[in-house]
Amino acid sequence: MSESTKKRILNAALNIFAEHGFSGARMQQIADEAEINKAMLHYYFHSKPLLFEAIFKRSLEKINRLYLNCFSRNTSFEKKIEDLAEAYLGYLQNNPKEAQLIINGIAKNPGHFRKHIVSVFEEEQFFELRSLIHSEFAEGNIRNISPYHLLILMLPMAMYPVITSSFLGDILDTDSPCFAKLIQAQKAHMIAITDLIVSNESVVEPR
């Protein structure tokens, strides 16, 4: 399989699936976007579900690499959370179609989302992350939270301003100072909410 052709197909699929969702996307649209014929598209990816699966998995892997990168740094746990919030927001702000694709993917088949997330956390690179969180818990710094729960806690909060800008259109220009303030405010909220849930300090439970 030609890597350049495969990359063109996956990039085209990202655009079409993000815009139209799984049900609305057509293989012919993806072929046209990738500037290949439909027969070649089916040669590389035999069906629309297989192509969607490939692009959905690729998007999640990019998100997970951000996670691993932030938690591999020699900084405090609090700084790791701050770095992760900034990394998620920055990446999704620059790649809004990735956020749209993940939302569409979860809506289409939540089981696929769970399967890919769980499979990633079975990989060897996440063993060190589990050990880090276990050490922080053992020292009394945080609650006993899994890396999986930390990811699914922060990712939706990072998606919110990106998804909001996509349907507010002219009202919320992504290049405006207002949007920049929204991103900064959301980063602060992400850190505060995550700290509240992860922190080992006592919290008043809601009635």
Backbone bond lengths (Angstrom), bond angles and torsions (degrees), N, CA, C in turn:
res aa  C-N    CA-C-N  psi(-1)  N-CA   C-N-CA  omega(-1)  CA-C   N-CA-C  phi
1 M - - - 1.469 - - 1.530 109.24 -
2 S 1.318 116.30 124.91 1.459 120.30 177.61 1.524 109.70 -66.27
3 E 1.347 116.64 123.64 1.461 120.20 -177.35 1.524 111.36 -65.73
4 S 1.339 117.47 -35.38 1.462 119.26 -179.99 1.526 111.20 -67.69
5 T 1.346 116.99 -39.56 1.465 120.46 177.48 1.528 110.17 -67.55
6 K 1.323 116.05 -42.71 1.465 119.95 178.91 1.526 110.64 -60.54
7 K 1.334 116.36 -42.21 1.465 119.86 179.86 1.519 110.86 -64.01
8 R 1.345 117.56 -40.75 1.458 121.06 178.17 1.527 110.83 -62.45
9 I 1.323 116.17 -40.75 1.466 120.37 179.57 1.528 110.29 -64.88
10 L 1.328 116.64 -45.91 1.471 120.01 -178.04 1.526 111.19 -65.54
11 N 1.325 117.08 -39.18 1.469 119.86 177.82 1.526 111.15 -66.59
12 A 1.337 116.21 -39.62 1.467 119.95 177.11 1.522 110.52 -65.77
13 A 1.332 116.16 -41.24 1.463 120.71 179.31 1.531 110.67 -62.79
14 L 1.324 116.81 -40.03 1.458 120.24 177.29 1.522 110.31 -57.61
15 N 1.322 117.38 -47.47 1.468 121.24 -179.09 1.524 112.01 -61.83
16 I 1.325 116.48 -46.08 1.471 120.54 -174.85 1.526 111.05 -73.31
17 F 1.326 117.53 -45.47 1.465 119.85 -179.75 1.530 111.32 -65.91
18 A 1.336 117.10 -38.37 1.469 120.25 179.04 1.519 110.61 -64.54
19 E 1.322 116.83 -38.22 1.463 120.33 -177.18 1.524 112.62 -78.85
20 H 1.344 117.20 -39.91 1.466 120.53 -170.97 1.524 114.23 -110.57
21 G 1.339 117.85 -8.79 1.453 119.41 -173.92 1.516 110.41 74.78
22 F 1.323 116.25 174.66 1.473 119.34 -177.74 1.522 111.50 -66.36
23 S 1.322 116.38 -46.83 1.466 119.70 -175.20 1.523 112.30 -66.32
24 G 1.332 117.23 -38.11 1.457 120.81 -175.84 1.520 114.70 -81.90
25 A 1.336 116.83 -19.27 1.466 119.94 -178.26 1.523 110.79 -74.58
26 R 1.329 115.71 145.96 1.459 121.97 177.99 1.528 109.11 -122.99
27 M 1.323 115.42 142.98 1.464 119.93 -179.98 1.531 110.92 -60.75
28 Q 1.324 117.85 -33.89 1.454 120.47 178.84 1.524 110.90 -64.48
29 Q 1.345 116.45 -38.83 1.470 119.85 176.66 1.528 111.03 -60.73
30 I 1.322 115.65 -42.59 1.465 120.44 -178.83 1.525 110.21 -66.97
31 A 1.326 116.56 -41.54 1.462 120.33 177.88 1.530 110.52 -61.64
32 D 1.326 116.52 -43.88 1.472 120.23 179.02 1.519 111.21 -62.73
33 E 1.338 116.32 -42.62 1.466 120.64 179.73 1.525 111.37 -63.92
34 A 1.329 116.26 -36.50 1.469 121.22 -179.87 1.524 112.40 -83.65
35 E 1.333 116.13 -4.92 1.473 122.67 179.85 1.535 111.72 59.95
36 I 1.341 114.93 45.28 1.457 121.76 172.99 1.522 107.72 -133.67
37 N 1.322 117.59 169.59 1.462 118.29 176.64 1.529 110.22 -86.79
38 K 1.324 114.88 163.27 1.461 119.97 -174.64 1.524 111.89 -64.96
39 A 1.332 116.86 -33.40 1.463 120.07 178.95 1.531 110.88 -62.55
40 M 1.333 116.45 -39.75 1.467 119.84 178.45 1.525 110.79 -67.87
41 L 1.327 116.65 -38.13 1.459 120.07 177.65 1.526 110.33 -59.68
42 H 1.333 116.65 -44.80 1.469 120.36 179.81 1.528 111.51 -70.14
43 Y 1.316 117.39 -23.48 1.464 120.23 175.71 1.528 109.94 -67.10
44 Y 1.330 116.11 -40.95 1.463 120.77 -179.17 1.528 111.82 -79.35
45 F 1.325 116.58 -43.38 1.468 122.28 -179.81 1.529 107.47 -131.79
46 H 1.321 115.75 113.80 1.468 120.52 -168.33 1.518 114.28 -69.45
47 S 1.329 117.74 -19.71 1.463 119.37 -178.01 1.529 110.19 -152.81
48 K 1.321 114.79 163.38 1.466 119.62 178.21 1.537 111.59 -63.23
49 P 1.345 119.18 -43.14 1.483 117.83 177.34 1.527 113.49 -58.83
50 L 1.339 117.59 -39.69 1.470 119.79 179.42 1.523 111.53 -66.25
51 L 1.335 116.46 -38.46 1.467 120.13 178.09 1.522 110.34 -67.39
52 F 1.320 116.94 -42.53 1.465 119.95 178.68 1.525 110.16 -62.17
53 E 1.336 115.66 -42.84 1.466 120.24 178.98 1.522 110.76 -57.89
54 A 1.329 116.84 -42.77 1.471 121.22 -177.98 1.520 111.55 -65.67
55 I 1.328 117.64 -45.44 1.462 120.42 -177.34 1.526 110.95 -72.76
56 F 1.322 117.22 -34.16 1.469 121.65 177.82 1.528 109.84 -65.45
57 K 1.330 116.14 -45.23 1.462 120.50 179.16 1.521 110.62 -63.81
58 R 1.339 117.28 -40.43 1.464 120.60 179.48 1.527 111.23 -60.92
59 S 1.328 116.85 -41.40 1.466 120.72 179.84 1.525 111.14 -64.97
60 L 1.326 117.03 -42.97 1.467 120.02 179.13 1.527 111.22 -65.24
61 E 1.326 117.02 -36.89 1.462 119.73 179.18 1.526 111.35 -64.48
62 K 1.333 117.22 -36.82 1.472 120.47 176.83 1.529 110.27 -63.03
63 I 1.336 116.08 -44.01 1.468 120.97 178.52 1.519 110.64 -62.13
64 N 1.329 116.58 -42.54 1.460 120.05 -177.96 1.524 112.11 -67.70
65 R 1.341 117.06 -31.37 1.468 119.51 177.07 1.527 110.79 -65.68
66 L 1.330 116.73 -36.32 1.467 119.68 175.52 1.522 110.14 -60.76
67 Y 1.317 115.29 -44.17 1.467 122.29 -179.99 1.528 109.99 -58.05
68 L 1.331 115.82 -52.75 1.463 120.24 -178.26 1.519 111.92 -61.87
69 N 1.326 116.87 -40.52 1.457 120.96 -178.88 1.529 111.41 -61.49
70 C 1.321 116.60 -44.44 1.474 120.17 -179.07 1.519 111.67 -66.92
71 F 1.333 116.89 -37.98 1.463 119.34 -175.90 1.524 112.98 -85.64
72 S 1.327 117.47 -6.11 1.466 119.37 176.82 1.523 111.92 -89.29
73 R 1.339 117.06 -7.26 1.464 120.25 -178.07 1.532 110.73 -77.31
74 N 1.323 115.46 150.29 1.460 121.10 -178.95 1.530 109.55 -85.18
75 T 1.335 115.12 71.23 1.464 121.51 179.92 1.523 108.91 -133.49
76 S 1.327 115.88 173.67 1.460 119.71 178.34 1.533 109.91 -68.42
77 F 1.324 115.59 161.64 1.461 119.44 179.26 1.528 110.52 -61.81
78 E 1.327 116.81 -38.59 1.464 120.96 179.09 1.527 111.05 -61.93
79 K 1.355 116.24 -40.85 1.464 120.01 179.01 1.527 110.99 -67.61
80 K 1.330 116.70 -34.96 1.463 119.92 177.48 1.532 110.22 -61.20
81 I 1.337 116.39 -42.47 1.462 120.63 178.66 1.531 110.31 -63.12
82 E 1.321 116.18 -43.69 1.464 120.73 178.77 1.531 110.98 -62.40
83 D 1.333 116.74 -43.96 1.464 120.85 179.18 1.523 111.40 -64.16
84 L 1.334 116.10 -38.43 1.464 119.89 -179.40 1.522 111.18 -66.96
85 A 1.336 116.73 -41.95 1.463 120.40 177.33 1.522 110.49 -59.45
86 E 1.318 115.97 -45.04 1.464 120.09 -179.74 1.531 111.28 -66.64
87 A 1.345 116.76 -40.26 1.468 120.77 -179.42 1.526 111.02 -65.05
88 Y 1.333 116.79 -46.19 1.469 120.38 179.15 1.525 111.16 -60.43
89 L 1.330 115.89 -49.96 1.466 119.90 -177.48 1.525 111.25 -62.93
90 G 1.330 116.67 -43.89 1.459 119.91 -179.61 1.512 112.18 -64.37
91 Y 1.327 116.39 -43.81 1.463 119.79 -178.58 1.526 111.38 -65.52
92 L 1.319 117.25 -47.50 1.466 120.14 -177.39 1.523 111.92 -70.42
93 Q 1.337 116.49 -31.83 1.464 119.62 176.06 1.530 110.18 -64.26
94 N 1.330 116.69 -38.51 1.466 121.26 179.41 1.526 112.91 -82.71
95 N 1.335 116.31 -16.75 1.461 121.32 -178.57 1.531 109.83 -133.70
96 P 1.328 117.46 62.98 1.472 119.99 -174.32 1.523 114.06 -61.07
97 K 1.328 117.34 -25.84 1.465 118.96 -179.21 1.524 111.80 -69.81
98 E 1.339 116.17 -25.48 1.464 119.19 175.11 1.531 109.74 -63.75
99 A 1.330 116.31 -42.21 1.461 120.41 178.53 1.526 110.61 -64.47
100 Q 1.334 116.77 -44.37 1.463 120.55 179.80 1.523 110.81 -62.03
101 L 1.334 116.86 -40.85 1.452 120.68 -179.86 1.526 111.26 -63.52
102 I 1.338 117.15 -44.39 1.461 120.68 -178.91 1.533 110.15 -63.99
103 I 1.345 116.74 -41.92 1.467 120.14 177.19 1.526 110.09 -60.22
104 N 1.348 116.64 -46.92 1.463 120.79 179.07 1.527 111.26 -62.28
105 G 1.331 115.32 -39.08 1.459 119.62 -179.39 1.512 112.46 -65.62
106 I 1.328 116.33 -41.45 1.464 120.03 178.62 1.530 110.06 -65.87
107 A 1.349 116.28 -41.24 1.472 120.09 179.41 1.522 111.11 -64.56
108 K 1.327 116.55 -39.02 1.463 121.04 -178.38 1.522 111.22 -67.46
109 N 1.325 116.37 -47.39 1.459 119.75 -174.78 1.523 109.89 -155.99
110 P 1.340 117.23 91.24 1.473 119.99 -179.93 1.519 112.59 -56.77
111 G 1.326 117.36 -28.98 1.462 120.90 -179.87 1.502 112.57 -62.58
112 H 1.347 117.50 -35.94 1.459 120.94 177.71 1.521 110.49 -64.17
113 F 1.335 116.34 -41.58 1.469 120.33 178.98 1.521 109.93 -60.53
114 R 1.335 116.46 -48.94 1.468 120.35 179.86 1.530 111.15 -60.42
115 K 1.349 115.69 -43.02 1.465 119.98 -177.49 1.518 111.23 -61.55
116 H 1.329 117.18 -45.92 1.455 120.01 -176.98 1.524 111.45 -70.30
117 I 1.320 117.47 -40.53 1.463 120.48 178.40 1.525 110.26 -62.74
118 V 1.333 116.65 -47.37 1.465 120.29 -178.95 1.522 110.47 -63.68
119 S 1.338 117.70 -40.78 1.472 120.09 -179.12 1.526 110.95 -63.36
120 V 1.334 117.03 -37.01 1.465 120.34 178.54 1.521 110.26 -64.11
121 F 1.331 116.69 -39.44 1.469 119.75 -176.83 1.515 112.71 -76.76
122 E 1.323 117.24 -4.15 1.459 120.33 173.52 1.527 111.35 -90.46
123 E 1.331 116.87 -7.47 1.452 120.44 -178.27 1.528 111.05 -75.46
124 E 1.319 115.03 153.21 1.470 121.72 -174.11 1.525 112.00 -59.85
125 Q 1.338 118.08 -34.16 1.457 120.34 -176.09 1.524 112.56 -63.74
126 F 1.345 116.75 -20.04 1.449 118.98 -179.89 1.530 113.03 -88.82
127 F 1.341 117.63 -7.38 1.460 119.83 177.94 1.527 111.05 -61.92
128 E 1.341 116.30 -42.04 1.461 119.95 179.84 1.525 110.89 -64.51
129 L 1.329 116.77 -36.79 1.458 119.96 178.72 1.522 110.64 -65.38
130 R 1.324 116.58 -41.86 1.465 120.05 176.08 1.528 110.43 -60.30
131 S 1.337 116.08 -41.86 1.471 120.57 -179.77 1.524 111.07 -63.70
132 L 1.337 116.65 -41.33 1.459 121.01 178.47 1.519 111.10 -60.19
133 I 1.323 116.08 -48.01 1.462 119.94 -178.60 1.526 110.32 -66.02
134 H 1.331 117.05 -38.34 1.466 120.18 177.63 1.530 110.50 -62.96
135 S 1.342 117.05 -40.11 1.474 120.58 179.41 1.522 111.22 -65.06
136 E 1.338 116.06 -43.02 1.465 120.17 178.01 1.530 110.37 -61.68
137 F 1.330 116.33 -39.04 1.464 120.91 178.48 1.529 110.53 -67.23
138 A 1.340 116.01 -43.94 1.470 120.59 -179.09 1.527 111.63 -61.93
139 E 1.334 116.39 -32.49 1.467 120.61 178.90 1.524 112.44 -82.99
140 G 1.309 116.86 -0.94 1.460 120.72 177.48 1.513 114.41 80.90
141 N 1.334 117.07 16.16 1.465 119.96 -176.93 1.525 112.81 -85.19
142 I 1.326 116.70 -32.20 1.463 120.26 -177.54 1.520 109.96 -137.18
143 R 1.322 115.15 168.84 1.454 120.34 173.01 1.525 109.17 -75.03
144 N 1.316 116.37 168.40 1.454 121.43 -179.96 1.536 108.86 -82.30
145 I 1.342 115.77 82.86 1.454 121.87 -177.25 1.524 109.05 -112.39
146 S 1.328 117.21 141.91 1.456 120.28 -179.10 1.532 110.14 -83.34
147 P 1.338 118.16 155.31 1.469 120.62 174.95 1.523 111.53 -57.42
148 Y 1.340 115.93 -35.36 1.465 121.57 179.18 1.522 110.53 -59.77
149 H 1.332 117.34 -47.54 1.465 120.90 -178.48 1.528 111.64 -67.15
150 L 1.321 116.06 -33.68 1.463 119.77 178.85 1.524 110.38 -65.09
151 L 1.327 116.11 -41.46 1.460 120.36 179.71 1.528 111.15 -64.42
152 I 1.347 116.61 -49.21 1.464 118.81 -176.15 1.528 111.95 -74.70
153 L 1.323 117.44 -12.40 1.462 120.64 172.50 1.523 110.55 -75.80
154 M 1.341 117.10 -43.66 1.457 120.86 -171.38 1.526 114.05 -88.85
155 L 1.333 117.41 -32.60 1.464 119.93 -174.84 1.531 113.53 -60.24
156 P 1.341 119.89 -47.73 1.470 118.50 179.40 1.525 113.44 -61.85
157 M 1.334 116.78 -34.29 1.465 119.14 178.89 1.532 110.64 -66.42
158 A 1.324 117.01 -33.82 1.468 120.23 178.53 1.520 111.01 -72.48
159 M 1.336 116.19 -29.90 1.466 120.24 -179.21 1.527 112.33 -73.66
160 Y 1.314 117.34 -26.55 1.469 121.23 -171.43 1.534 114.12 -53.71
161 P 1.352 119.89 -54.98 1.471 117.76 -177.88 1.518 113.19 -66.04
162 V 1.334 117.17 -29.48 1.462 120.79 179.86 1.518 110.33 -69.89
163 I 1.327 116.29 -46.75 1.463 120.76 178.81 1.524 110.03 -65.94
164 T 1.325 116.86 -38.86 1.463 120.93 179.02 1.524 110.63 -59.45
165 S 1.321 117.12 -44.93 1.466 120.39 -178.16 1.518 111.41 -65.55
166 S 1.331 117.70 -26.79 1.461 119.97 -177.54 1.519 112.62 -71.83
167 F 1.364 117.87 -30.03 1.470 117.52 179.31 1.526 113.40 -104.33
168 L 1.335 117.60 -11.29 1.462 118.79 175.50 1.534 112.09 -84.13
169 G 1.346 114.89 -19.02 1.465 119.49 172.54 1.511 114.59 54.04
170 D 1.356 115.29 -119.72 1.465 121.04 -174.70 1.525 112.85 -65.12
171 I 1.317 117.08 -22.16 1.469 119.82 -177.44 1.529 110.60 -69.61
172 L 1.335 115.81 -34.91 1.468 120.01 -176.09 1.521 109.13 -126.83
173 D 1.312 115.96 87.14 1.458 122.21 179.56 1.532 109.27 -71.45
174 T 1.322 116.30 124.66 1.468 119.53 -176.29 1.531 113.05 -66.76
175 D 1.313 117.23 -14.17 1.471 120.34 176.88 1.523 112.90 -94.55
176 S 1.322 116.52 0.67 1.459 120.07 -175.05 1.526 111.47 -83.72
177 P 1.354 117.63 156.29 1.469 121.01 175.06 1.530 111.71 -59.85
178 C 1.341 116.89 -30.60 1.473 120.15 179.90 1.518 110.72 -63.45
179 F 1.330 116.34 -41.18 1.459 119.08 179.88 1.528 110.64 -68.42
180 A 1.323 116.62 -38.16 1.466 120.50 177.43 1.534 110.34 -61.02
181 K 1.340 115.69 -40.23 1.474 119.73 177.79 1.527 110.88 -66.61
182 L 1.352 116.17 -37.48 1.465 120.26 178.04 1.522 110.66 -61.98
183 I 1.336 116.72 -42.34 1.463 121.32 179.41 1.528 110.61 -62.66
184 Q 1.328 116.42 -44.76 1.467 120.18 -179.92 1.524 111.33 -65.44
185 A 1.337 115.92 -40.20 1.469 119.89 178.18 1.526 110.51 -64.68
186 Q 1.332 116.06 -40.93 1.464 119.30 179.80 1.517 111.48 -66.49
187 K 1.331 116.59 -36.32 1.466 119.57 176.30 1.527 110.24 -60.61
188 A 1.332 116.68 -45.26 1.471 120.73 179.13 1.527 110.58 -61.98
189 H 1.347 116.92 -40.53 1.463 120.56 179.00 1.530 110.87 -65.49
190 M 1.321 116.62 -42.17 1.461 120.47 179.18 1.519 111.56 -58.95
191 I 1.340 115.43 -44.85 1.464 119.97 -179.07 1.523 110.47 -66.58
192 A 1.338 116.19 -44.61 1.470 120.60 -177.47 1.528 111.31 -64.23
193 I 1.322 116.75 -45.87 1.469 120.63 -178.38 1.521 110.63 -66.99
194 T 1.336 116.85 -42.55 1.465 119.94 179.11 1.519 110.73 -64.58
195 D 1.325 117.00 -43.09 1.468 120.16 177.56 1.528 111.00 -60.63
196 L 1.331 116.60 -40.32 1.463 120.75 -179.33 1.520 111.34 -62.50
197 I 1.337 115.98 -40.13 1.464 120.61 -177.25 1.523 111.51 -80.19
198 V 1.334 116.74 -38.02 1.466 120.75 -174.84 1.521 112.41 -85.00
199 S 1.344 116.71 -32.10 1.464 120.60 -175.24 1.512 111.96 -57.72
200 N 1.317 115.17 144.28 1.473 120.97 179.66 1.525 111.84 -85.53
201 E 1.328 117.22 -1.04 1.463 119.56 177.79 1.528 108.44 -70.77
202 S 1.312 115.37 149.37 1.463 118.90 -177.43 1.519 110.82 -67.11
203 V 1.324 114.51 140.67 1.458 120.29 178.14 1.511 109.12 -124.29
204 V 1.320 115.66 148.24 1.462 119.80 177.94 1.523 108.09 -76.80
205 E 1.330 117.07 117.91 1.448 120.11 -179.75 1.532 109.92 -72.14
206 P 1.360 117.34 141.12 1.469 119.71 177.94 1.508 111.28 -66.55
207 R 1.313 116.69 145.56 1.463 119.74 179.49 1.523 110.52 -78.61
